[in-house]
Amino acid sequence: MPTKSVPRAITHVGLTVSDITKAINWYQEVFGFQLLNEPYTIDSDDATFEHDIFGEFDRMTMAHLGTGNQVGLELFEFETSDGMTETDFTSPGLNHFCVIDPDIEEMINTIEENGGMQHSPIERPFDDRPYQFAFCRDPWDNHIEIYTHSYEQFMAPQ
C-alpha cells in the first residue's frame, strides 16, 4: 500500500527576462522583493553544471530575490533573451505565479504605474467570501496572479 508523502515546500520560481537590471528594479519597486545577491554572469567557458541544465549559451546572468514568505524569485538573462515571454496557457509548463496583497486595486495600480498591465478584471469567485483575484503581466509579459487571501483560504471547502 502506498504511503502518503509529506507536502514539499516550493523554494523558488525562475523567470527569464530580457533585461535583468530592469527586472530586479521592477520586482523590488512593485512587490518589495529584496535582492539577495548582486547579479552575476557566467560565461560559457566558465560554466560547470549550467550547460547540463540550460543547454548551450554564450553568457548567462542570474540574480536572486527574496519574497515575503521565504520563496525566492530567480531571474535569468541569456544573451539570446530578447523581447517578451509568449505564454500559452493551453501548453504544458509554468504559466503564472501568484502573490498576495489584500489591497488588490492598489497592487494593480502599482503594477500598471511601473510598466506592467492588468490582464483580467478583478474577480470574486465566491458570493459568500470576500476573496478576490486578478491576472496581471510584468513588463516582460510574465503572468502574475494577485490574490487577496492565502491559497489555503481560497481553496478550502466552505
Rosetta constraint file for C-alpha pairs under 8 A:
AtomPair CA 10 CA 71 HARMONIC 6.65 0.50
AtomPair CA 11 CA 70 HARMONIC 7.05 0.50
AtomPair CA 11 CA 71 HARMONIC 4.77 0.50
AtomPair CA 11 CA 72 HARMONIC 6.03 0.50
AtomPair CA 12 CA 71 HARMONIC 4.98 0.50
AtomPair CA 12 CA 72 HARMONIC 4.12 0.50
AtomPair CA 12 CA 73 HARMONIC 5.42 0.50
AtomPair CA 12 CA 74 HARMONIC 6.70 0.50
AtomPair CA 13 CA 71 HARMONIC 7.72 0.50
AtomPair CA 13 CA 72 HARMONIC 6.35 0.50
AtomPair CA 13 CA 73 HARMONIC 5.11 0.50
AtomPair CA 13 CA 74 HARMONIC 6.01 0.50
AtomPair CA 14 CA 73 HARMONIC 5.88 0.50
AtomPair CA 14 CA 74 HARMONIC 4.46 0.50
AtomPair CA 14 CA 75 HARMONIC 5.76 0.50
AtomPair CA 14 CA 76 HARMONIC 7.30 0.50
AtomPair CA 15 CA 73 HARMONIC 7.48 0.50
AtomPair CA 15 CA 74 HARMONIC 6.28 0.50
AtomPair CA 15 CA 75 HARMONIC 5.09 0.50
AtomPair CA 15 CA 76 HARMONIC 6.11 0.50
AtomPair CA 16 CA 75 HARMONIC 5.80 0.50
AtomPair CA 16 CA 76 HARMONIC 4.50 0.50
AtomPair CA 16 CA 77 HARMONIC 5.67 0.50
AtomPair CA 16 CA 78 HARMONIC 7.79 0.50
AtomPair CA 16 CA 81 HARMONIC 7.28 0.50
AtomPair CA 17 CA 23 HARMONIC 7.03 0.50
AtomPair CA 17 CA 75 HARMONIC 6.92 0.50
AtomPair CA 17 CA 76 HARMONIC 6.10 0.50
AtomPair CA 17 CA 77 HARMONIC 5.44 0.50
AtomPair CA 17 CA 81 HARMONIC 6.43 0.50
AtomPair CA 17 CA 82 HARMONIC 7.79 0.50
AtomPair CA 17 CA 84 HARMONIC 7.68 0.50
AtomPair CA 17 CA 85 HARMONIC 7.88 0.50
AtomPair CA 17 CA 140 HARMONIC 6.30 0.50
AtomPair CA 18 CA 77 HARMONIC 5.80 0.50
AtomPair CA 18 CA 78 HARMONIC 7.56 0.50
AtomPair CA 18 CA 81 HARMONIC 4.78 0.50
AtomPair CA 18 CA 82 HARMONIC 5.03 0.50
AtomPair CA 18 CA 83 HARMONIC 6.24 0.50
AtomPair CA 18 CA 84 HARMONIC 7.38 0.50
AtomPair CA 18 CA 140 HARMONIC 7.27 0.50
AtomPair CA 19 CA 23 HARMONIC 6.15 0.50
AtomPair CA 19 CA 77 HARMONIC 6.55 0.50
AtomPair CA 20 CA 24 HARMONIC 6.01 0.50
AtomPair CA 20 CA 61 HARMONIC 7.54 0.50
AtomPair CA 20 CA 62 HARMONIC 7.71 0.50
AtomPair CA 20 CA 63 HARMONIC 7.68 0.50
AtomPair CA 20 CA 75 HARMONIC 6.83 0.50
AtomPair CA 20 CA 76 HARMONIC 6.82 0.50
AtomPair CA 20 CA 77 HARMONIC 5.83 0.50
AtomPair CA 21 CA 25 HARMONIC 6.38 0.50
AtomPair CA 22 CA 26 HARMONIC 6.01 0.50
AtomPair CA 23 CA 27 HARMONIC 6.11 0.50
AtomPair CA 23 CA 75 HARMONIC 7.91 0.50
AtomPair CA 24 CA 28 HARMONIC 6.14 0.50
AtomPair CA 24 CA 35 HARMONIC 7.43 0.50
AtomPair CA 24 CA 63 HARMONIC 7.79 0.50
AtomPair CA 24 CA 65 HARMONIC 7.84 0.50
AtomPair CA 24 CA 75 HARMONIC 7.93 0.50
AtomPair CA 25 CA 29 HARMONIC 5.99 0.50
AtomPair CA 26 CA 30 HARMONIC 5.86 0.50
AtomPair CA 26 CA 114 HARMONIC 7.04 0.50
AtomPair CA 27 CA 31 HARMONIC 5.50 0.50
AtomPair CA 27 CA 32 HARMONIC 6.65 0.50
AtomPair CA 27 CA 33 HARMONIC 5.92 0.50
AtomPair CA 28 CA 32 HARMONIC 4.49 0.50
AtomPair CA 28 CA 33 HARMONIC 4.62 0.50
AtomPair CA 28 CA 34 HARMONIC 6.18 0.50
AtomPair CA 28 CA 35 HARMONIC 7.62 0.50
AtomPair CA 29 CA 33 HARMONIC 7.74 0.50
AtomPair CA 30 CA 107 HARMONIC 7.88 0.50
AtomPair CA 30 CA 110 HARMONIC 6.11 0.50
AtomPair CA 30 CA 111 HARMONIC 6.12 0.50
AtomPair CA 30 CA 114 HARMONIC 7.16 0.50
AtomPair CA 32 CA 67 HARMONIC 7.56 0.50
AtomPair CA 33 CA 65 HARMONIC 5.95 0.50
AtomPair CA 33 CA 66 HARMONIC 5.48 0.50
AtomPair CA 33 CA 67 HARMONIC 4.97 0.50
AtomPair CA 33 CA 68 HARMONIC 7.29 0.50
AtomPair CA 34 CA 65 HARMONIC 5.22 0.50
AtomPair CA 34 CA 66 HARMONIC 5.04 0.50
AtomPair CA 34 CA 67 HARMONIC 6.70 0.50
AtomPair CA 35 CA 63 HARMONIC 7.59 0.50
AtomPair CA 35 CA 64 HARMONIC 6.15 0.50
AtomPair CA 35 CA 65 HARMONIC 4.47 0.50
AtomPair CA 35 CA 66 HARMONIC 6.45 0.50
AtomPair CA 36 CA 63 HARMONIC 7.82 0.50
AtomPair CA 36 CA 64 HARMONIC 5.54 0.50
AtomPair CA 36 CA 65 HARMONIC 5.25 0.50
AtomPair CA 36 CA 66 HARMONIC 6.28 0.50
AtomPair CA 37 CA 63 HARMONIC 6.62 0.50
AtomPair CA 37 CA 64 HARMONIC 6.19 0.50
AtomPair CA 37 CA 65 HARMONIC 7.68 0.50
AtomPair CA 38 CA 63 HARMONIC 6.40 0.50
AtomPair CA 38 CA 64 HARMONIC 7.91 0.50
AtomPair CA 39 CA 61 HARMONIC 6.47 0.50
AtomPair CA 39 CA 62 HARMONIC 5.41 0.50
AtomPair CA 39 CA 63 HARMONIC 4.47 0.50
AtomPair CA 39 CA 64 HARMONIC 7.61 0.50
AtomPair CA 40 CA 61 HARMONIC 5.46 0.50
AtomPair CA 40 CA 62 HARMONIC 5.57 0.50
AtomPair CA 40 CA 63 HARMONIC 6.71 0.50
AtomPair CA 41 CA 59 HARMONIC 6.88 0.50
AtomPair CA 41 CA 60 HARMONIC 5.56 0.50
AtomPair CA 41 CA 61 HARMONIC 4.16 0.50
AtomPair CA 41 CA 62 HARMONIC 6.46 0.50
AtomPair CA 42 CA 46 HARMONIC 6.26 0.50
AtomPair CA 42 CA 47 HARMONIC 6.21 0.50
AtomPair CA 42 CA 59 HARMONIC 5.76 0.50
AtomPair CA 42 CA 60 HARMONIC 5.26 0.50
AtomPair CA 42 CA 61 HARMONIC 6.24 0.50
AtomPair CA 43 CA 47 HARMONIC 6.33 0.50
AtomPair CA 43 CA 58 HARMONIC 5.89 0.50
AtomPair CA 43 CA 59 HARMONIC 4.44 0.50
AtomPair CA 43 CA 60 HARMONIC 6.47 0.50
AtomPair CA 44 CA 56 HARMONIC 7.69 0.50
AtomPair CA 44 CA 57 HARMONIC 6.04 0.50
AtomPair CA 44 CA 58 HARMONIC 4.77 0.50
AtomPair CA 44 CA 59 HARMONIC 5.72 0.50
AtomPair CA 44 CA 60 HARMONIC 7.94 0.50
AtomPair CA 47 CA 51 HARMONIC 6.69 0.50
AtomPair CA 49 CA 53 HARMONIC 6.83 0.50
AtomPair CA 50 CA 54 HARMONIC 5.87 0.50
AtomPair CA 50 CA 55 HARMONIC 7.40 0.50
AtomPair CA 51 CA 55 HARMONIC 4.56 0.50
AtomPair CA 51 CA 56 HARMONIC 5.69 0.50
AtomPair CA 51 CA 57 HARMONIC 7.52 0.50
AtomPair CA 57 CA 78 HARMONIC 7.19 0.50
AtomPair CA 57 CA 79 HARMONIC 7.53 0.50
AtomPair CA 58 CA 78 HARMONIC 7.84 0.50
AtomPair CA 58 CA 79 HARMONIC 6.77 0.50
AtomPair CA 59 CA 78 HARMONIC 5.92 0.50
AtomPair CA 59 CA 79 HARMONIC 5.71 0.50
AtomPair CA 60 CA 76 HARMONIC 6.92 0.50
AtomPair CA 60 CA 77 HARMONIC 5.71 0.50
AtomPair CA 60 CA 78 HARMONIC 4.47 0.50
AtomPair CA 60 CA 79 HARMONIC 6.57 0.50
AtomPair CA 61 CA 76 HARMONIC 5.75 0.50
AtomPair CA 61 CA 77 HARMONIC 5.12 0.50
AtomPair CA 61 CA 78 HARMONIC 6.40 0.50
AtomPair CA 62 CA 74 HARMONIC 7.10 0.50
AtomPair CA 62 CA 75 HARMONIC 5.55 0.50
AtomPair CA 62 CA 76 HARMONIC 4.70 0.50
AtomPair CA 62 CA 77 HARMONIC 6.52 0.50
AtomPair CA 63 CA 74 HARMONIC 5.88 0.50
AtomPair CA 63 CA 75 HARMONIC 5.18 0.50
AtomPair CA 63 CA 76 HARMONIC 6.80 0.50
AtomPair CA 64 CA 72 HARMONIC 6.81 0.50
AtomPair CA 64 CA 73 HARMONIC 5.90 0.50
AtomPair CA 64 CA 74 HARMONIC 4.63 0.50
AtomPair CA 64 CA 75 HARMONIC 6.29 0.50
AtomPair CA 65 CA 72 HARMONIC 5.62 0.50
AtomPair CA 65 CA 73 HARMONIC 5.08 0.50
AtomPair CA 65 CA 74 HARMONIC 6.33 0.50
AtomPair CA 65 CA 75 HARMONIC 7.96 0.50
AtomPair CA 66 CA 70 HARMONIC 6.50 0.50
AtomPair CA 66 CA 71 HARMONIC 6.48 0.50
AtomPair CA 66 CA 72 HARMONIC 4.68 0.50
AtomPair CA 66 CA 73 HARMONIC 6.36 0.50
AtomPair CA 67 CA 71 HARMONIC 5.77 0.50
AtomPair CA 67 CA 72 HARMONIC 5.81 0.50
AtomPair CA 67 CA 73 HARMONIC 7.30 0.50
AtomPair CA 77 CA 81 HARMONIC 5.91 0.50
AtomPair CA 83 CA 140 HARMONIC 7.26 0.50
AtomPair CA 84 CA 140 HARMONIC 4.84 0.50
AtomPair CA 84 CA 141 HARMONIC 5.64 0.50
AtomPair CA 85 CA 140 HARMONIC 6.00 0.50
AtomPair CA 85 CA 141 HARMONIC 5.26 0.50
AtomPair CA 85 CA 142 HARMONIC 6.03 0.50
AtomPair CA 86 CA 141 HARMONIC 7.19 0.50
AtomPair CA 87 CA 95 HARMONIC 6.25 0.50
AtomPair CA 87 CA 141 HARMONIC 7.86 0.50
AtomPair CA 87 CA 142 HARMONIC 7.38 0.50
AtomPair CA 87 CA 143 HARMONIC 7.83 0.50
AtomPair CA 88 CA 95 HARMONIC 7.32 0.50
AtomPair CA 89 CA 95 HARMONIC 5.94 0.50
AtomPair CA 95 CA 142 HARMONIC 7.93 0.50
AtomPair CA 95 CA 143 HARMONIC 6.72 0.50
AtomPair CA 96 CA 142 HARMONIC 6.86 0.50
AtomPair CA 96 CA 143 HARMONIC 4.73 0.50
AtomPair CA 96 CA 144 HARMONIC 5.39 0.50
AtomPair CA 96 CA 145 HARMONIC 6.76 0.50
AtomPair CA 97 CA 143 HARMONIC 6.84 0.50
AtomPair CA 97 CA 144 HARMONIC 5.20 0.50
AtomPair CA 97 CA 145 HARMONIC 6.06 0.50
AtomPair CA 98 CA 144 HARMONIC 5.49 0.50
AtomPair CA 98 CA 145 HARMONIC 4.37 0.50
AtomPair CA 98 CA 146 HARMONIC 5.60 0.50
AtomPair CA 98 CA 147 HARMONIC 6.94 0.50
AtomPair CA 99 CA 144 HARMONIC 7.34 0.50
AtomPair CA 99 CA 145 HARMONIC 6.38 0.50
AtomPair CA 99 CA 146 HARMONIC 5.18 0.50
AtomPair CA 99 CA 147 HARMONIC 6.24 0.50
AtomPair CA 100 CA 146 HARMONIC 5.69 0.50
AtomPair CA 100 CA 147 HARMONIC 4.74 0.50
AtomPair CA 100 CA 148 HARMONIC 5.54 0.50
AtomPair CA 100 CA 149 HARMONIC 6.20 0.50
AtomPair CA 100 CA 150 HARMONIC 6.70 0.50
AtomPair CA 101 CA 107 HARMONIC 6.81 0.50
AtomPair CA 101 CA 146 HARMONIC 6.70 0.50
AtomPair CA 101 CA 147 HARMONIC 6.20 0.50
AtomPair CA 101 CA 148 HARMONIC 5.12 0.50
AtomPair CA 101 CA 149 HARMONIC 7.30 0.50
AtomPair CA 102 CA 147 HARMONIC 7.34 0.50
AtomPair CA 102 CA 148 HARMONIC 4.22 0.50
AtomPair CA 102 CA 149 HARMONIC 6.52 0.50
AtomPair CA 103 CA 107 HARMONIC 6.29 0.50
AtomPair CA 103 CA 148 HARMONIC 6.82 0.50
AtomPair CA 104 CA 108 HARMONIC 6.16 0.50
AtomPair CA 104 CA 132 HARMONIC 7.67 0.50
AtomPair CA 104 CA 133 HARMONIC 7.46 0.50
AtomPair CA 104 CA 134 HARMONIC 7.91 0.50
AtomPair CA 104 CA 146 HARMONIC 6.80 0.50
AtomPair CA 104 CA 147 HARMONIC 7.26 0.50
AtomPair CA 104 CA 148 HARMONIC 6.22 0.50
AtomPair CA 105 CA 109 HARMONIC 6.22 0.50
AtomPair CA 106 CA 110 HARMONIC 6.16 0.50
AtomPair CA 107 CA 111 HARMONIC 6.24 0.50
AtomPair CA 108 CA 112 HARMONIC 6.19 0.50
AtomPair CA 108 CA 117 HARMONIC 7.72 0.50
AtomPair CA 108 CA 118 HARMONIC 6.51 0.50
AtomPair CA 108 CA 136 HARMONIC 7.39 0.50
AtomPair CA 109 CA 113 HARMONIC 5.99 0.50
AtomPair CA 110 CA 114 HARMONIC 6.24 0.50
AtomPair CA 111 CA 115 HARMONIC 6.60 0.50
AtomPair CA 111 CA 116 HARMONIC 5.00 0.50
AtomPair CA 111 CA 117 HARMONIC 6.36 0.50
AtomPair CA 111 CA 118 HARMONIC 7.75 0.50
AtomPair CA 111 CA 136 HARMONIC 7.76 0.50
AtomPair CA 111 CA 138 HARMONIC 7.30 0.50
AtomPair CA 112 CA 116 HARMONIC 4.70 0.50
AtomPair CA 112 CA 117 HARMONIC 4.94 0.50
AtomPair CA 112 CA 118 HARMONIC 6.95 0.50
AtomPair CA 115 CA 138 HARMONIC 7.16 0.50
AtomPair CA 115 CA 139 HARMONIC 5.56 0.50
AtomPair CA 116 CA 136 HARMONIC 7.22 0.50
AtomPair CA 116 CA 137 HARMONIC 5.45 0.50
AtomPair CA 116 CA 138 HARMONIC 4.42 0.50
AtomPair CA 116 CA 139 HARMONIC 4.78 0.50
AtomPair CA 116 CA 141 HARMONIC 7.95 0.50
AtomPair CA 117 CA 136 HARMONIC 5.53 0.50
AtomPair CA 117 CA 137 HARMONIC 5.23 0.50
AtomPair CA 117 CA 138 HARMONIC 6.70 0.50
AtomPair CA 117 CA 139 HARMONIC 7.65 0.50
AtomPair CA 118 CA 134 HARMONIC 7.70 0.50
AtomPair CA 118 CA 135 HARMONIC 6.31 0.50
AtomPair CA 118 CA 136 HARMONIC 4.20 0.50
AtomPair CA 118 CA 137 HARMONIC 6.36 0.50
AtomPair CA 119 CA 134 HARMONIC 7.52 0.50
AtomPair CA 119 CA 135 HARMONIC 5.18 0.50
AtomPair CA 119 CA 136 HARMONIC 4.61 0.50
AtomPair CA 119 CA 137 HARMONIC 6.45 0.50
AtomPair CA 120 CA 134 HARMONIC 5.68 0.50
AtomPair CA 120 CA 135 HARMONIC 5.18 0.50
AtomPair CA 120 CA 136 HARMONIC 6.83 0.50
AtomPair CA 121 CA 134 HARMONIC 5.93 0.50
AtomPair CA 121 CA 135 HARMONIC 7.56 0.50
AtomPair CA 122 CA 132 HARMONIC 6.52 0.50
AtomPair CA 122 CA 133 HARMONIC 5.61 0.50
AtomPair CA 122 CA 134 HARMONIC 4.66 0.50
AtomPair CA 122 CA 135 HARMONIC 7.93 0.50
AtomPair CA 123 CA 132 HARMONIC 5.44 0.50
AtomPair CA 123 CA 133 HARMONIC 5.37 0.50
AtomPair CA 123 CA 134 HARMONIC 6.14 0.50
AtomPair CA 124 CA 130 HARMONIC 7.13 0.50
AtomPair CA 124 CA 131 HARMONIC 5.98 0.50
AtomPair CA 124 CA 132 HARMONIC 4.59 0.50
AtomPair CA 124 CA 133 HARMONIC 6.74 0.50
AtomPair CA 125 CA 131 HARMONIC 7.30 0.50
AtomPair CA 125 CA 132 HARMONIC 7.01 0.50
AtomPair CA 126 CA 130 HARMONIC 7.43 0.50
AtomPair CA 126 CA 131 HARMONIC 7.15 0.50
AtomPair CA 131 CA 147 HARMONIC 7.48 0.50
AtomPair CA 131 CA 148 HARMONIC 5.88 0.50
AtomPair CA 131 CA 149 HARMONIC 6.24 0.50
AtomPair CA 131 CA 154 HARMONIC 6.80 0.50
AtomPair CA 132 CA 147 HARMONIC 6.02 0.50
AtomPair CA 132 CA 148 HARMONIC 5.51 0.50
AtomPair CA 132 CA 149 HARMONIC 7.69 0.50
AtomPair CA 133 CA 145 HARMONIC 6.91 0.50
AtomPair CA 133 CA 146 HARMONIC 5.33 0.50
AtomPair CA 133 CA 147 HARMONIC 4.58 0.50
AtomPair CA 133 CA 148 HARMONIC 6.39 0.50
AtomPair CA 134 CA 145 HARMONIC 5.71 0.50
AtomPair CA 134 CA 146 HARMONIC 5.36 0.50
AtomPair CA 134 CA 147 HARMONIC 7.04 0.50
AtomPair CA 135 CA 143 HARMONIC 6.75 0.50
AtomPair CA 135 CA 144 HARMONIC 5.73 0.50
AtomPair CA 135 CA 145 HARMONIC 4.33 0.50
AtomPair CA 135 CA 146 HARMONIC 6.23 0.50
AtomPair CA 136 CA 143 HARMONIC 5.79 0.50
AtomPair CA 136 CA 144 HARMONIC 5.16 0.50
AtomPair CA 136 CA 145 HARMONIC 6.08 0.50
AtomPair CA 136 CA 146 HARMONIC 7.56 0.50
AtomPair CA 137 CA 141 HARMONIC 5.11 0.50
AtomPair CA 137 CA 142 HARMONIC 5.35 0.50
AtomPair CA 137 CA 143 HARMONIC 4.55 0.50
AtomPair CA 137 CA 144 HARMONIC 5.67 0.50
AtomPair CA 138 CA 142 HARMONIC 5.45 0.50
AtomPair CA 138 CA 143 HARMONIC 6.69 0.50
AtomPair CA 138 CA 144 HARMONIC 7.21 0.50
AtomPair CA 147 CA 151 HARMONIC 7.84 0.50
AtomPair CA 149 CA 153 HARMONIC 6.35 0.50
AtomPair CA 149 CA 154 HARMONIC 6.71 0.50
AtomPair CA 150 CA 154 HARMONIC 6.34 0.50
AtomPair CA 151 CA 155 HARMONIC 6.14 0.50
AtomPair CA 152 CA 156 HARMONIC 5.77 0.50
